């Protein structure tokens, strides 16, 4: 699998139902076999299959941007105090409502430097490299 966009996100971006610049974004970290189904429209469908375990929820992402070429970018993302025990194997960027289980999956990320990563109980900072990789995705 390669980093990709969920169908629900593609549709909502196309219909201007999600504004990348103002959407309440969060990154979720998972352990287990990467479990991507393009038609998933809420996180609860992913967790219900039981193939992955959510081990981290990032702080809110507050700085978002779009390049002239349409690449989606953010500032660094912080997973606070990720517990020891399970490797971080993939991540899902979501549009975050009040409850995590109702979050809308936007981007599936299973290819990044140092993935899988074994947490040591400390914070994990995801630092995007916009010079080499232009963004989380592209509109």
N, C-alpha and C positions, 0 to 999 in steps of 0.2 A: 504494500500500500504506500501511497505517497500523500503528503499533505494535500487536502482537498476541501471543497466547500460542500455543505449539505444542501439538498434540494430546497428545503424550506427557506434557507438563507438566500439562495439564488433567486427564488421567486419573490421574497420580500424586498430584496435589494432592487430587483427589476421593477416592482410596483411602487417603489419609494415608501414602503412600509417600515423600513429600517434606515435610519440615517446614521451611517458609520461615525460621523463626527460627534453625535450626541447620544448614541445608544449606550445603555448601562452595561458595559462589557466586563466580563470576568473570565478567567482562565481556570479550568478544572483539570487536575492532574490525576491520572489513573495508573493502576498497576494491573497486570494481566495481559492477555493477548489483545492487541488492538482490535477493536470491534466497531468497524465502520459500516453502516448501512445508509446510503444516501437519502432514503426516504424518512429517516428518523426526524420527528418534528418537536419532540420534547425529550429532555434528559431522562425522565422516568422510563421511557421505552428502552433506553440503552441499559440502564441499571437493572431493569426487570429481567433481561436475558441472563444475567448472572455470570457473564464472561469476564467482567472487569470489576475492580474495586476502586472507588474514588478515595484517594489518599490525601488530596490537597485541594483547597479552594483559595484562589489568589485574592489579594486585596482588589478593590475596584480599580479598573483601568480608567485613568482620568485624562490622559492626553492621547488623543487619536488624530490622525491626519491621513490625507490621501495625496499621493504624488501626482504630478501632471500626467503621468502615464497610467494612472488609475490604481496604483498599488496601495493596499491598506496597511497603514503603519500605526504603531503605538510607542509609547515610552516603555521603559523596563517594566516587567511584571514581577510582583513579589508574592511568593508562596510563604506565609509565615510558619515557622516551626513545623516542618514536615516530619512526621514520626519515623523512627527507625523501624525497619522490618520488611517493607515491601518496596521493590524498585519502581521508580516512575518510568513507565513504558510509553505512554502517549498522553496527549492533552487535547482538550476540546475548549475552544473559545465559544462563549455563550452570550446571548443577550439575557441579562439576569433580572428576573422579577423578584418578588419577595421571597419565594421558596426555590431552592436549587432544583428540586424535581420538576418544576414548571419551566425551567430555563429553556430557551430555544437554541439548539446547537447551530453554530455558524460555521466554524472551521475545525476540521479534524487535523491534528498535528501528530504525526508519528515519525517524522524525519527531522531531527535537529541535532546539533552537535551535542555529544555526551549522552544521548538517549540510547539505551536505558540508563538511568542514573539511580544509584542507591543513596537514599537520603541518610543524613547523619544526625537528624534531630534538630538541625538548625534551619534558618531561613534559606530558601532557594530563590535566587534572582535570575529571571529569564531576561537575557540581554540580547535583543534582536540585533543582527548585523545587517544594517540597511545598505552597506556598501557592496556586499557580495550578494546577498539575498534581498531583493527589492521590497518585500513586504510579506505580510501574513497571507495575502491572497491578492487577487486583482479583479477589479470590477470591469 
